[in-house]
C-alpha cells in the first residue's frame, strides 16, 4: 500500500447501498491505495473514530486473509439488526470486533462519554 485516503462523503456517494447510512464506514483497496470513507458531514470526532475503526478493520482483515470482496458481499446481502460485522456469520467478525475495541478505547482517551450508546 502506497497511500491512505480518508474522506467524509454524502450518502449518495457511498460505494454500496449498504454503506449509505449516516455514520457508516467503508474501506477498499485500489491501485495501491487504501480508501476509507465515512458517511457524514465532516471528519469530526465521531467521523475520526469511524475512520480509525475502518483502518484497523482493513489491516486485520489483510493480515487474516479475509478478502475485501467477501466483506463487501456479506455487507451487501446483510438484512439483520445492527452492524453486519457483528453478525456471527460475518467472515470478518473477529476483525470488526477488535476494531470496535480500538474505536471505543480511543473515544475514552478523547474524553467522549457514552460513545456508541443507543439512547
C-alpha distances in whole Angstrom, upper triangle without the diagonal:
4,6,8,11,14,17,21,22,26,27,27,23,22,20,23,26,25,23,26,27,28,26,23,19,17,13,11,8,9,8,5,6,7,10,13,17,20,23,26,27,25,22,25,26,25,23,21,22,20,17,17,18,15,13,14,15,12,11,14,14,11,13,16,15,16,15,14,17,20,19,20,23,24,24,25,28,29,32,33,33,31,27,26,24,27,29,30,29,25,23,20,23,23,19,21,24,22,20,23,24,22,22,26,26,24,27,30,28,28,32,32,34,35,31,30,34,36,39
4,7,10,14,17,20,22,26,27,27,24,23,21,24,28,27,25,27,29,28,26,25,21,19,15,13,10,10,9,5,6,8,11,14,17,21,24,26,27,24,22,25,26,26,23,21,22,22,18,18,20,17,14,17,18,15,14,17,18,15,17,20,19,20,19,17,20,23,22,22,25,27,26,28,31,31,35,36,36,33,29,28,27,30,32,33,32,28,26,24,26,26,22,23,26,24,22,25,26,24,24,28,28,25,28,31,29,29,32,32,35,36,32,32,36,37,40
4,7,10,13,17,19,22,24,25,21,20,19,22,25,25,22,24,26,25,23,22,18,16,13,12,10,10,10,7,5,6,9,11,14,17,21,22,23,21,18,21,22,23,19,17,19,19,15,15,17,15,12,15,16,14,13,17,17,15,18,21,20,20,19,17,20,23,21,21,25,26,25,26,30,30,33,34,34,31,27,27,25,28,30,32,31,27,26,23,26,25,21,22,25,23,20,23,25,22,21,25,25,23,25,28,26,26,29,29,32,33,29,29,33,34,37
4,7,10,14,16,19,21,22,18,17,17,20,23,22,19,21,22,22,20,18,15,13,10,10,9,10,11,9,6,5,6,8,11,14,17,19,20,17,15,18,19,19,16,14,16,15,11,12,14,11,9,12,14,11,12,15,16,15,17,20,19,19,18,16,19,21,19,19,23,24,22,24,27,27,30,31,30,27,24,24,22,25,28,29,29,25,24,21,23,23,19,19,22,20,17,20,22,19,18,22,22,20,22,25,24,23,26,26,29,29,25,25,29,31,34
4,7,10,12,16,18,19,15,15,15,18,21,20,17,18,20,19,17,16,13,12,10,10,10,11,12,11,7,6,5,6,8,11,14,16,17,14,12,16,17,17,14,13,15,14,10,12,14,12,10,14,15,13,14,18,18,17,20,22,22,21,19,17,19,22,19,19,22,24,21,23,26,26,29,30,29,27,23,23,22,25,28,30,29,25,25,22,24,24,21,20,23,22,18,20,23,20,18,22,23,20,22,25,24,23,26,25,28,28,25,24,28,29,32
4,7,10,14,15,17,14,13,14,17,19,19,15,16,17,16,14,13,10,10,9,11,12,13,15,14,10,8,6,5,6,8,11,12,13,11,9,12,14,14,10,9,12,11,7,10,12,10,9,13,14,13,15,18,18,18,20,23,23,21,20,17,20,22,19,18,22,23,20,22,25,25,27,28,27,24,21,21,20,23,26,28,28,24,24,21,23,23,19,18,21,20,16,18,20,18,16,19,20,18,19,22,21,20,23,22,25,25,21,21,25,26,29
4,6,10,13,14,11,11,13,16,17,18,14,14,15,14,12,12,10,10,11,13,14,15,17,17,13,11,8,6,5,6,9,9,10,8,7,11,13,13,9,10,13,11,8,12,14,12,12,16,16,16,18,21,21,21,24,25,25,23,22,19,21,23,20,19,22,23,20,21,25,24,26,27,26,23,21,22,21,24,26,29,29,25,25,23,24,25,22,20,23,22,19,19,22,20,17,20,22,19,19,23,23,20,23,22,25,25,21,21,24,25,27
4,7,10,12,10,10,13,15,16,16,12,12,12,10,10,10,9,11,12,15,17,18,20,20,17,15,11,9,6,5,6,6,6,6,6,9,12,11,7,9,12,10,9,13,14,13,14,17,18,17,20,22,22,23,26,27,27,25,24,20,22,24,21,19,23,23,20,21,24,23,25,26,24,22,19,21,21,23,26,29,29,25,26,23,24,26,23,20,23,23,19,19,22,20,17,20,22,19,19,22,22,20,22,20,23,23,19,19,22,22,25
4,7,8,6,7,10,13,13,14,11,9,11,9,10,10,10,11,13,15,17,18,21,21,18,16,12,10,7,6,5,6,7,8,9,13,15,14,10,13,15,13,12,16,16,15,16,20,19,19,22,24,23,24,27,28,28,25,24,20,21,23,20,18,21,22,19,19,22,22,23,24,24,21,19,20,21,24,26,29,28,25,26,24,25,27,24,21,24,25,21,21,24,23,20,22,25,22,22,25,26,23,25,23,25,25,21,20,23,23,25
4,5,5,7,11,12,12,13,10,8,9,8,10,10,11,13,15,17,20,21,23,24,21,19,15,13,10,8,6,6,7,10,12,14,17,15,12,16,17,15,15,19,19,17,19,22,22,21,25,26,26,27,30,31,30,27,26,22,23,24,21,19,22,22,19,18,22,21,22,24,23,21,19,20,22,24,26,29,29,26,27,25,26,28,26,23,25,27,23,23,26,25,22,24,27,25,23,27,28,25,27,24,26,25,22,21,23,23,24
4,5,6,9,10,9,10,8,4,6,7,9,9,11,12,15,17,20,21,24,25,22,20,16,14,10,9,6,8,10,12,14,17,19,16,14,17,18,15,16,19,19,17,20,22,21,21,24,26,25,26,29,30,29,26,24,21,21,22,19,17,19,20,16,15,18,18,18,20,20,18,17,18,20,22,23,27,26,23,25,23,24,27,25,22,24,26,23,22,26,25,22,24,27,25,24,28,29,27,28,25,27,25,22,20,22,21,23
4,6,9,9,9,11,10,7,9,10,13,12,13,13,16,17,20,20,23,25,22,20,17,16,12,12,9,11,12,15,17,20,22,20,17,20,21,18,18,22,22,19,22,25,23,23,26,28,26,28,31,31,30,27,25,21,21,23,20,17,19,21,17,16,19,19,20,22,22,21,20,20,22,24,25,29,28,25,26,25,26,29,27,24,27,29,25,25,29,28,25,27,30,29,28,31,32,30,32,29,30,29,26,24,26,25,27
4,6,9,9,12,9,8,11,11,13,12,12,11,13,14,17,17,20,21,18,17,13,13,9,10,8,11,12,14,15,18,21,19,16,18,20,17,16,20,20,17,19,22,21,20,23,25,24,25,28,29,28,25,23,19,19,21,19,16,18,20,17,16,19,20,21,23,23,22,20,20,21,24,25,29,27,24,25,24,25,28,25,23,26,27,24,24,28,27,24,26,29,27,26,30,31,29,31,28,30,29,26,24,27,26,28
4,6,7,8,6,5,9,10,11,9,9,8,11,12,15,16,19,20,17,15,12,11,8,9,7,11,13,15,15,18,20,18,15,17,18,15,14,18,17,14,17,20,18,17,21,22,21,22,25,26,25,22,20,16,16,18,15,12,15,16,13,12,16,16,18,20,20,19,16,16,18,21,22,25,24,21,21,20,22,24,22,19,23,24,21,21,25,24,21,24,27,25,25,28,29,28,30,27,29,27,24,22,24,24,26
4,7,9,7,8,11,13,14,11,10,8,9,10,12,13,16,18,15,14,11,11,9,11,11,14,17,18,18,21,23,20,17,19,20,16,15,19,18,14,17,19,17,16,19,21,19,20,23,24,22,19,17,13,13,15,13,10,12,14,12,11,14,16,18,20,21,20,17,16,17,21,21,24,22,19,20,19,21,23,21,19,22,24,21,22,25,25,22,25,28,27,27,30,31,29,32,29,31,30,26,24,27,26,29
4,5,5,7,10,13,14,11,11,9,11,11,15,15,19,21,18,16,14,13,11,12,12,15,18,20,20,23,24,21,18,21,21,17,17,20,18,15,18,20,18,17,20,21,19,20,24,23,22,19,16,13,12,14,12,8,10,12,9,7,11,12,14,17,18,17,15,13,15,19,19,22,20,17,18,17,19,22,20,18,21,23,21,21,25,25,23,25,28,27,27,31,32,30,32,30,31,29,26,23,26,25,27
4,5,5,8,12,13,11,12,11,14,15,18,19,23,24,22,20,17,16,13,13,12,15,18,20,21,23,24,21,19,22,22,18,18,21,20,17,20,22,20,19,23,24,22,23,27,26,25,21,19,16,15,16,14,11,12,13,10,7,10,11,12,15,16,16,14,13,16,18,18,22,20,18,19,19,20,23,22,19,22,25,22,22,26,26,24,26,29,28,27,31,32,31,33,29,31,28,25,22,24,23,25
4,6,7,11,12,9,10,10,13,14,18,19,23,24,22,19,17,15,13,13,11,15,18,20,20,22,23,19,18,20,19,16,17,19,17,15,18,20,17,17,21,21,19,21,24,23,23,19,18,15,14,14,11,9,10,10,6,6,8,8,10,12,13,12,10,9,12,15,15,18,17,14,16,16,17,20,19,16,19,21,19,19,23,23,21,23,26,26,25,28,30,29,30,27,28,26,23,19,22,20,23
4,6,8,9,6,7,7,10,12,16,18,21,22,19,17,14,12,9,9,8,11,15,16,16,19,19,16,14,17,16,13,13,16,14,12,16,17,15,15,19,20,18,20,23,23,22,19,17,14,14,15,12,10,12,12,8,9,12,11,13,14,15,13,11,11,12,15,16,19,19,16,17,16,17,20,18,15,18,20,17,17,21,21,18,20,24,23,22,26,27,26,27,24,26,24,20,18,20,19,22
4,7,9,7,9,9,13,15,19,20,23,24,21,19,16,13,10,9,7,10,13,15,16,18,19,16,14,17,17,14,15,18,17,15,18,20,18,19,22,23,22,24,27,27,26,23,21,18,18,18,16,13,15,15,12,11,14,14,14,16,16,15,13,14,16,18,19,22,22,19,21,20,20,23,21,18,21,23,20,20,23,23,20,22,25,24,23,27,28,26,28,25,26,24,21,19,21,19,22
4,6,5,9,11,15,17,21,23,26,27,24,21,18,15,12,9,7,9,12,14,15,17,18,14,13,16,16,13,15,18,16,15,19,20,19,19,23,24,22,25,28,27,27,24,23,20,20,20,17,15,17,16,13,13,15,14,14,15,14,12,11,13,15,16,18,22,21,19,21,20,20,23,21,18,20,22,19,18,21,22,18,20,23,22,21,24,26,24,25,22,23,21,18,15,17,16,18
4,6,9,12,15,18,22,24,27,27,24,21,18,15,11,8,5,6,9,11,12,13,14,11,10,14,14,11,13,16,15,15,18,20,19,20,23,24,23,26,28,28,29,25,25,21,22,23,19,18,20,19,16,16,19,17,17,18,16,14,13,15,17,18,20,24,24,21,23,22,21,24,22,18,20,22,19,17,21,21,17,18,22,20,19,22,24,21,22,19,20,19,16,14,16,15,17
4,7,10,14,17,20,23,26,26,22,19,16,13,10,6,5,6,9,10,10,11,11,8,7,11,10,7,10,13,12,12,15,17,16,17,20,21,21,23,26,26,26,23,23,20,21,22,18,17,20,19,15,17,19,17,18,18,16,13,11,14,15,16,18,22,23,20,22,19,19,21,19,15,17,19,15,14,17,17,13,15,18,17,15,18,20,18,19,16,18,16,13,11,14,13,16
4,7,11,14,17,20,23,23,20,17,14,11,8,6,5,8,12,13,12,14,14,11,9,12,11,7,9,12,11,10,13,15,13,15,18,19,18,20,23,23,23,20,20,16,18,18,14,13,16,15,12,13,16,14,15,16,14,12,9,11,12,14,16,19,20,17,18,16,16,18,16,13,15,17,14,13,17,17,13,15,19,18,17,20,22,20,22,19,20,18,15,13,15,15,18
4,7,11,14,17,20,20,16,13,11,7,6,4,6,9,13,13,11,14,14,11,9,10,10,6,7,10,8,6,10,12,11,11,15,16,15,17,20,20,20,17,17,14,16,16,12,12,15,15,12,13,16,15,17,17,17,14,11,12,12,14,16,19,19,16,17,15,15,17,14,12,14,15,12,12,16,15,12,15,18,16,16,20,21,20,22,19,21,20,16,14,17,18,21
4,7,11,13,17,17,14,10,8,6,5,7,9,12,15,15,14,16,17,14,12,13,13,9,8,11,10,7,9,12,10,9,13,14,13,15,18,18,18,15,14,10,12,13,10,9,13,13,10,12,15,15,17,18,18,16,12,12,12,15,17,20,19,15,16,13,15,17,14,12,15,16,13,14,17,17,15,18,20,19,19,23,23,23,25,23,25,23,20,18,21,21,24
4,7,10,13,13,10,7,5,4,6,9,12,15,18,17,15,18,19,17,14,14,14,11,9,11,10,6,8,10,9,7,10,12,11,12,15,16,15,13,12,8,11,12,10,9,13,14,12,14,17,17,20,21,21,19,15,14,13,17,18,21,20,16,15,13,15,16,13,12,16,16,13,15,18,17,15,19,21,19,20,24,24,23,26,24,27,25,22,20,24,24,28
4,7,10,10,8,6,5,7,9,12,15,18,21,20,18,21,22,20,17,17,17,15,12,14,13,10,10,12,11,8,11,13,11,11,15,16,14,12,10,7,9,11,10,9,13,14,13,14,17,18,21,23,24,21,18,16,15,19,20,22,21,17,16,14,17,18,15,15,18,18,16,18,21,20,19,22,24,23,24,27,27,27,30,28,30,29,25,24,27,28,31
4,7,7,6,5,6,9,12,15,18,21,23,22,20,24,24,23,20,19,20,17,15,16,16,12,11,14,13,9,11,14,12,10,14,16,14,13,10,8,10,13,12,12,15,17,16,17,21,21,25,26,27,25,21,20,18,22,23,25,23,19,18,16,19,20,17,17,21,20,18,21,23,21,21,25,26,24,26,29,29,29,32,30,33,32,28,27,30,31,35
4,6,5,7,7,11,13,17,19,22,24,23,22,25,26,25,22,22,23,20,17,19,19,15,15,17,16,13,14,17,15,14,17,19,17,16,13,11,12,16,15,14,17,19,19,19,22,24,27,29,30,28,24,23,22,25,26,28,26,23,21,19,23,24,20,21,24,24,21,24,27,25,24,28,29,28,29,33,32,31,35,33,36,35,31,30,33,34,37
4,6,8,10,14,16,20,23,25,27,26,24,28,29,28,25,24,25,23,20,21,22,18,17,20,19,15,16,19,18,15,19,21,18,18,15,14,15,19,19,18,20,23,22,23,26,27,31,33,34,32,28,26,25,29,30,31,29,26,24,22,26,26,23,24,27,27,24,27,29,27,27,31,32,30,32,35,34,33,37,36,39,38,34,33,37,38,41
4,7,10,13,16,20,23,25,27,25,23,26,27,27,23,22,23,22,18,19,20,17,15,17,17,14,14,17,16,13,16,19,17,17,15,14,16,19,19,18,21,23,23,24,27,28,32,33,34,31,28,26,25,28,30,31,29,26,23,22,25,25,21,22,26,24,22,25,27,25,25,29,29,27,30,33,31,31,35,34,37,37,33,32,36,37,40
4,6,10,13,16,19,21,23,21,19,23,24,23,20,19,20,19,15,16,17,14,12,15,16,12,13,16,16,14,17,19,18,18,15,13,16,19,18,17,21,22,21,22,26,26,30,31,31,29,25,24,23,26,28,30,28,25,23,21,24,24,20,21,24,23,20,23,25,23,22,26,27,25,27,30,29,28,32,31,34,33,30,29,33,34,37
4,7,10,13,17,19,21,19,17,20,21,20,17,16,17,15,12,13,14,10,9,12,12,9,10,13,13,11,14,17,16,15,14,11,14,17,15,15,18,20,18,20,23,24,27,28,28,25,22,21,19,23,25,26,25,21,20,17,20,20,17,17,20,19,16,19,21,19,19,22,23,21,23,26,26,25,28,27,30,30,26,25,29,30,33
4,7,10,13,16,18,16,14,18,19,18,14,14,15,13,10,12,13,10,9,13,13,10,12,15,14,14,17,19,18,17,15,12,14,17,15,14,18,19,17,18,22,22,25,26,26,24,20,20,19,22,24,26,25,21,20,18,20,21,18,17,20,20,17,19,21,19,18,22,23,21,22,26,25,24,27,26,29,28,25,24,27,28,31
4,7,10,13,15,13,11,15,16,14,11,11,12,10,7,9,10,7,7,11,11,9,12,15,14,15,18,19,19,17,16,13,15,17,14,14,17,18,16,17,21,20,23,24,23,21,17,17,16,19,22,24,24,20,19,17,19,19,16,15,18,18,14,16,19,16,15,18,20,18,19,22,22,21,24,22,25,25,21,20,23,24,27
4,7,9,12,11,10,13,14,13,9,10,12,9,7,11,11,8,10,13,13,12,15,17,17,18,21,22,22,19,18,15,17,18,15,14,18,18,15,16,20,19,22,23,22,19,16,17,17,19,22,24,24,20,21,18,20,21,18,16,19,19,16,17,20,18,15,19,21,19,19,23,23,21,24,22,24,24,20,19,22,23,25
4,6,9,8,8,10,12,10,6,9,10,7,6,10,10,9,11,14,14,14,17,19,18,20,23,23,24,21,20,17,19,20,16,15,19,19,15,17,20,19,21,21,20,17,15,16,16,18,21,24,24,20,21,19,20,21,18,16,18,19,15,15,18,17,14,16,19,17,16,20,21,19,21,19,21,20,17,15,19,19,22
4,7,8,9,12,13,11,8,11,12,9,10,14,13,12,15,18,17,17,20,22,21,23,26,26,26,24,22,19,20,21,18,16,19,19,16,16,19,18,19,20,19,17,15,16,17,19,21,25,25,22,23,21,21,23,21,18,20,21,18,17,21,20,16,18,21,20,18,22,23,21,23,20,22,21,17,16,19,18,21
4,6,7,9,11,9,7,11,12,10,11,15,15,14,17,19,19,20,23,24,24,26,28,29,29,27,26,22,24,25,21,20,23,23,19,20,23,22,22,23,21,18,17,19,20,21,24,27,28,25,26,24,24,26,23,20,22,23,19,19,22,20,17,19,21,19,18,21,22,19,21,18,20,19,16,16,18,18,20
4,7,8,11,10,9,12,14,13,13,17,18,17,19,22,22,23,25,27,27,29,31,32,33,30,29,26,27,28,25,23,26,26,23,23,26,25,26,26,25,22,21,23,23,25,28,31,31,28,30,27,27,29,26,24,25,26,22,22,24,23,19,21,23,21,19,22,23,20,21,19,21,21,18,18,20,20,21
4,5,9,9,7,9,12,11,11,14,16,16,17,20,21,21,23,25,26,27,29,31,31,29,28,25,27,28,25,24,27,27,24,25,28,27,27,28,26,23,21,23,24,25,28,31,32,28,30,27,27,28,25,23,24,25,21,20,23,21,17,19,21,18,17,20,20,17,19,17,20,20,17,18,20,21,23
4,7,7,4,5,9,9,8,11,13,13,14,17,18,19,20,22,23,24,26,28,29,27,27,23,26,27,23,23,26,26,23,24,28,26,27,27,26,22,20,22,22,24,27,30,30,27,28,25,25,26,23,20,22,22,18,18,20,17,14,16,18,15,14,18,17,15,17,15,18,19,16,16,20,21,23
4,6,5,6,9,10,10,12,14,15,16,18,20,21,22,24,25,27,29,30,31,29,29,26,29,29,26,25,29,28,25,27,30,28,29,28,26,23,21,24,23,24,28,31,32,28,30,26,26,27,24,21,22,22,19,18,19,17,14,15,17,14,12,15,15,12,14,12,15,16,13,15,18,19,21
4,5,5,6,9,10,10,12,14,15,17,18,20,21,23,24,26,27,29,30,28,29,26,29,29,25,26,29,28,25,27,30,27,28,28,25,21,20,23,22,23,26,29,30,27,28,25,24,24,22,20,20,20,16,15,16,14,11,12,13,10,8,12,12,8,10,9,12,13,10,12,15,17,19
4,5,5,6,9,10,11,12,14,15,16,18,20,21,22,24,26,27,28,26,27,24,26,26,23,23,26,25,21,24,26,24,25,24,21,18,16,19,19,19,23,26,27,24,25,22,22,22,20,17,18,18,14,13,15,13,10,11,13,11,9,12,13,11,12,9,12,12,9,9,13,14,16
4,5,5,6,9,10,11,12,14,15,16,18,20,21,23,24,26,27,25,24,21,24,24,21,21,24,23,20,22,25,23,24,24,22,18,16,19,18,20,23,26,27,23,25,21,21,22,19,17,18,18,14,14,16,14,11,13,15,12,11,15,15,13,15,13,16,16,12,12,16,17,19
4,5,5,6,9,10,10,12,14,15,17,18,20,21,23,24,26,24,24,21,24,25,21,22,25,24,22,24,27,25,26,26,24,20,18,20,19,20,24,26,27,24,25,21,21,21,18,16,18,17,13,13,15,12,9,12,13,10,10,13,13,11,14,12,16,16,13,13,17,19,21
4,5,5,6,9,10,11,12,14,16,17,18,20,21,22,24,22,23,21,24,24,20,21,24,23,20,23,25,23,25,24,22,18,16,18,16,17,21,23,25,22,22,19,18,18,16,13,14,14,10,9,11,9,6,8,10,7,7,11,11,10,12,11,13,13,10,10,14,16,19
4,5,5,6,9,10,10,12,14,15,16,18,20,21,22,20,20,18,20,20,17,17,20,19,16,19,22,20,21,21,19,15,13,15,14,15,18,21,22,19,20,16,16,17,14,12,13,13,10,9,12,10,7,10,12,11,10,14,15,14,16,14,16,15,11,11,14,16,19
4,5,5,6,9,10,11,12,14,15,17,19,20,21,19,19,16,19,20,17,17,20,20,17,20,23,21,23,23,22,18,15,17,15,17,20,23,23,20,20,17,17,18,15,13,15,14,10,11,14,11,9,12,14,12,12,16,16,15,18,16,19,18,15,14,18,20,23
4,5,5,6,8,10,11,12,14,15,17,18,20,19,19,17,20,21,17,19,22,21,19,22,24,23,25,24,23,19,16,18,15,17,20,23,23,20,20,16,17,16,13,12,13,12,8,9,11,8,6,10,11,9,11,14,13,13,16,15,18,18,14,14,18,20,23
4,5,5,6,9,10,11,12,14,15,16,18,16,17,15,18,18,15,16,19,18,16,19,21,19,22,21,20,16,13,14,12,13,17,19,20,16,17,13,13,13,10,8,10,9,5,6,9,7,5,9,11,10,11,14,15,15,17,16,18,17,13,13,16,18,22
4,5,5,6,9,10,10,12,14,15,16,14,14,12,15,15,12,13,17,16,14,17,19,18,21,20,20,17,13,13,11,14,17,19,19,15,15,12,13,13,10,8,11,11,7,9,12,10,9,13,15,13,15,18,18,18,21,19,21,20,17,15,19,20,24
4,6,5,6,9,10,11,13,14,15,14,15,13,16,17,14,15,19,19,17,20,23,21,24,24,23,20,17,17,14,17,20,21,22,18,17,14,15,15,11,11,13,12,8,11,13,10,10,14,15,13,15,18,18,18,21,20,22,22,19,18,22,23,27
4,6,5,6,9,10,11,12,14,13,15,14,17,17,14,16,20,19,17,21,23,21,24,24,23,20,16,16,13,15,18,19,20,16,16,12,13,12,8,8,10,8,5,9,10,8,9,12,13,12,15,17,17,18,20,20,22,21,18,17,21,23,26
4,6,5,6,9,10,10,12,10,12,11,14,13,11,13,16,15,14,17,19,18,21,20,20,17,14,13,10,12,15,16,16,13,12,8,10,9,5,6,8,8,5,9,11,10,10,13,15,15,16,19,19,20,23,21,23,22,19,17,20,22,26
4,6,5,6,9,10,10,9,10,8,12,12,10,12,15,15,14,17,20,19,22,22,22,20,16,15,12,15,17,18,18,14,13,10,12,12,8,9,12,11,9,12,14,13,13,17,18,17,19,22,22,22,25,24,26,25,22,20,24,25,29
4,5,5,6,9,10,10,11,11,15,15,13,15,18,18,18,21,23,22,25,25,25,22,19,18,15,18,20,20,20,16,14,11,14,12,9,11,13,11,10,13,14,13,14,17,18,17,20,22,22,23,26,25,27,26,23,22,26,27,31
4,5,5,6,8,8,11,11,15,14,12,15,18,17,17,20,22,21,24,24,24,21,18,16,13,15,17,17,17,14,12,9,11,9,6,8,10,8,8,12,13,12,14,17,17,17,20,22,22,23,26,25,27,26,23,21,25,26,30
4,5,5,6,5,7,8,11,10,9,12,14,14,14,17,19,19,22,22,22,20,17,15,12,15,16,16,15,12,9,7,10,9,6,9,11,11,10,14,15,15,16,19,20,20,22,25,25,26,28,27,29,28,24,23,26,27,31
4,6,5,6,7,8,12,12,11,14,16,16,17,20,22,21,25,25,26,24,20,18,15,18,20,20,18,15,12,10,13,13,10,12,15,14,13,17,18,17,18,22,22,22,24,27,26,27,30,29,31,30,27,26,29,30,34
4,6,8,10,12,15,15,14,17,19,19,20,23,24,24,27,27,28,25,22,20,17,19,21,20,19,17,14,11,14,12,10,13,15,13,13,17,18,17,19,22,22,22,25,26,26,28,30,30,32,31,28,27,30,31,35
4,6,9,11,14,13,13,16,17,17,18,21,22,22,25,25,26,24,20,18,15,17,18,17,16,14,10,9,11,10,8,12,14,13,14,17,18,17,19,22,22,23,26,27,27,29,32,31,32,31,28,26,29,31,34
4,6,9,11,10,11,14,15,15,17,20,21,21,25,25,26,24,21,19,16,19,19,18,16,14,10,10,13,12,11,14,16,16,16,19,20,20,22,25,25,26,28,30,30,31,34,33,34,33,30,28,31,32,36
4,7,9,7,8,11,12,12,14,16,17,17,21,21,23,21,18,15,13,15,16,15,13,11,7,7,10,11,9,11,14,14,14,17,19,19,20,23,24,25,27,29,29,30,33,31,33,31,28,26,29,29,33
4,5,5,7,9,10,11,13,14,16,17,21,22,23,22,19,16,14,17,17,17,15,12,9,9,13,14,12,14,17,17,17,19,22,21,22,25,26,26,28,31,31,32,34,33,34,33,29,27,30,31,34
4,5,5,6,9,10,11,12,15,15,19,20,22,20,17,14,13,17,17,18,16,12,10,9,13,15,12,13,16,17,16,18,21,20,20,23,25,25,26,29,30,30,32,31,32,31,27,25,28,29,32
4,5,5,6,8,10,10,12,14,18,19,22,21,17,14,14,18,17,18,15,12,11,11,15,17,15,15,19,20,19,21,24,24,23,26,28,28,29,32,33,33,35,33,35,33,30,27,30,30,33
4,5,5,6,8,10,11,12,16,17,19,19,16,12,12,15,14,15,12,9,7,8,12,14,13,13,17,18,17,19,22,23,23,25,27,27,29,31,32,33,35,33,34,32,29,26,28,28,32
4,6,5,6,9,10,11,14,15,17,16,12,9,9,12,12,13,11,8,7,7,10,12,11,10,14,15,14,16,19,19,19,22,24,24,25,28,29,29,31,29,30,28,25,22,25,25,29
4,6,5,6,9,10,13,15,17,16,13,10,11,14,14,16,14,11,10,10,13,16,14,13,17,18,17,18,22,22,21,23,26,26,26,29,31,30,32,30,31,29,26,23,26,25,29
4,6,5,6,9,12,14,17,17,14,11,12,15,14,15,12,10,10,11,14,17,16,15,18,21,20,21,24,25,24,26,29,29,29,32,34,34,35,33,34,32,28,25,28,27,30
4,6,6,6,10,11,14,14,11,8,9,12,10,12,9,7,8,9,11,14,14,13,16,18,18,18,21,23,22,24,27,27,27,30,32,32,34,31,32,29,26,23,25,24,28
4,6,5,9,10,12,11,9,6,8,11,10,13,11,8,10,10,11,15,14,12,15,18,16,17,20,21,20,22,25,25,25,28,30,29,31,28,29,26,23,20,22,21,25
4,6,9,11,14,14,12,9,12,14,13,16,14,12,13,14,15,19,18,16,19,21,20,20,24,25,23,25,28,28,28,31,33,32,34,31,32,29,26,23,25,24,27
4,6,9,13,14,12,9,12,14,12,14,12,11,13,14,15,19,19,17,20,23,22,22,25,26,25,27,30,30,30,33,35,34,36,33,33,30,28,24,26,24,27
4,6,9,10,9,6,10,11,9,12,10,9,12,13,13,17,17,15,17,20,19,19,22,24,22,24,27,28,27,30,32,32,33,30,30,27,24,21,22,21,24
4,7,9,10,8,12,12,10,13,12,12,15,16,16,19,20,17,19,22,22,20,24,26,24,25,28,29,28,31,33,33,33,30,30,27,24,21,21,19,22
4,7,8,7,11,10,8,11,11,11,15,16,14,18,19,16,17,20,20,19,22,24,22,23,26,27,26,28,31,31,32,28,28,24,22,19,19,17,20
4,7,8,11,9,9,12,13,13,17,17,15,18,19,16,16,19,19,17,20,22,20,20,24,25,24,26,29,28,28,25,24,21,19,15,15,13,16
4,7,9,7,8,12,13,12,16,15,13,16,16,13,13,16,16,13,16,19,17,16,20,21,20,22,25,25,25,22,21,18,16,12,13,11,14
4,5,6,7,11,12,10,13,12,10,13,13,10,11,14,13,11,15,16,14,15,19,19,19,21,24,23,24,21,21,18,16,12,14,13,17
4,5,5,9,9,7,10,9,8,12,12,9,11,14,13,13,16,18,17,18,21,22,21,24,26,26,27,24,25,22,19,16,17,17,20
4,5,8,8,6,8,6,5,8,8,6,7,11,10,10,13,15,14,15,18,19,20,22,24,24,26,23,23,21,18,15,17,17,21
4,6,8,7,10,9,6,9,10,7,7,11,11,10,12,15,14,15,18,19,19,21,23,24,25,22,22,19,17,14,15,16,19
4,5,5,9,9,7,10,12,10,10,14,15,13,16,19,18,19,21,23,23,25,27,28,29,26,26,23,21,17,18,18,21
4,6,8,9,7,9,12,11,11,14,16,15,17,20,20,20,23,25,25,26,29,30,31,28,28,25,23,20,21,21,24
4,6,9,7,10,13,12,13,16,17,17,19,22,22,23,25,27,27,29,31,32,33,31,31,28,26,22,24,23,27
4,5,5,9,10,9,11,13,14,15,17,19,19,20,23,24,25,27,29,29,31,29,29,26,24,20,22,22,26
4,6,8,9,10,12,14,14,16,18,19,20,22,24,25,26,28,29,30,32,30,31,28,26,23,25,25,29
4,6,5,6,9,10,11,12,14,16,16,18,20,21,22,25,26,27,29,27,28,26,23,20,23,23,27
4,5,5,6,9,10,10,12,14,15,16,18,20,21,23,24,25,27,25,25,23,21,18,20,21,24
4,5,5,6,9,10,11,13,14,16,17,19,20,21,23,24,26,25,25,23,21,19,21,22,26
4,6,5,6,9,10,11,12,14,15,17,18,20,21,23,25,23,24,23,20,18,21,22,26
4,5,5,6,9,10,10,12,14,15,16,19,20,21,23,21,22,20,17,15,17,19,22
4,5,5,6,9,10,11,12,14,15,17,19,20,21,20,20,18,16,13,16,17,21
4,5,5,7,9,10,11,13,14,16,17,19,20,19,20,19,16,15,18,20,23
4,5,5,6,9,10,11,12,14,15,16,19,17,19,18,14,13,16,19,22
4,5,5,6,8,10,10,12,14,15,17,15,16,14,11,10,13,15,19
4,5,5,6,8,10,11,12,14,15,14,15,14,12,11,14,17,20
4,6,5,6,9,10,10,12,14,14,15,15,12,13,16,19,22
4,6,5,6,9,10,11,13,11,13,13,9,10,13,16,19
4,5,5,6,9,10,11,9,10,10,7,8,10,14,17
4,5,5,6,9,10,10,11,12,10,11,14,17,20
4,5,5,6,9,9,11,12,10,12,15,18,21
4,5,5,6,5,8,9,7,9,12,15,17
4,5,5,6,7,9,8,11,13,16,18
4,5,8,10,12,11,14,16,20,22
4,6,9,12,10,14,16,19,21
4,6,10,9,13,14,18,19
4,7,6,10,11,14,15
4,6,9,9,12,13
4,6,6,9,10
4,6,9,11
4,6,9
4,6
4
